[in-house]
Amino acid sequence: MTNEEKILSMLGKMQADIDTLISKVDFQNETLRQEKKLRQMAAFNNFVNSKTDEEEPEATAEFFRIMDAEEARKAAF
């Protein structure tokens, strides 16, 4: 095997490893997005279903904390 063939072989293996890592990261990112959406919806449902702030103050605080964090994230772009 020539040096060029060895280098091409190594680059092919590296590309396969990179593709595997990218797919794992994409899967993890999608999982995190789904979990985030579920947390937001749970906070929103608690906020909507609480009759007054005195009844469930943590539900209201959690909802607005999530929305403020989301707004700050979008403003950073």
N, C-alpha and C positions, 0 to 999 in steps of 0.2 A: 504494500500500500504506500502510495506516495504521500508526501507531506500535505499536498493539496487535498487529497482524498480524506486524510485524517482530519484535517481542519473542517472540511465540508460535513463529515460525519459528526464531528463534535457540535458544529453549528446546528445541524438538524436535530440532534438530541436536545440542545439548549432551547430551540424553538418549540419542541414538543413540551418541554418542562414549563416554558413561559405560557403556552396555550393552556396547559392544565391549571396553572396558578390563576390565570385570568378567569377561567370558568369558575374556579372555587370562589374568587373574590366577588364575581358577579352574583353567584348564588347567595353568598353571605350578605351582600348589599341588598338584594331583593328581600331576603328574610328580615333584615333590619327595617326596611321600608314598611313591610307588612306589620311588623310588631309596633312600629311607631304609629301607623295608622290605627291599629287596634287600641293603643293607649289613648290617642286623641279622641277616638269615638267613645271610649268608655268615659273619659273626662267630660266630654260634651253631653253624653247621656245623663251622667250624674248631675251636671250643671242644670240641664233642662228639667230633669225630674225632681230637683229640690224646689220646694215651694218658696222658701225664703233663704236668704244668706245665713240667717241664724240657725236654720234647720241643719244645713250641711255646709258650713263655711269652708271646709277643706275641699269640697267638690268645686266650689266657685273659684277658690284660690288655685287649685290644680289646673282647671280649665284655662284661666287667664295666664298662668305661668307657661303652659304649653304654647298658647297663642303668641305670647310675647317672645318666646324663644324662637318660634317659627318666623315671626316678623323680623327679628334681629338677624336671623340666618339669611333671609331673603335680601335684607338691606345690605348685608356684607358683600353681595355680588354687585 
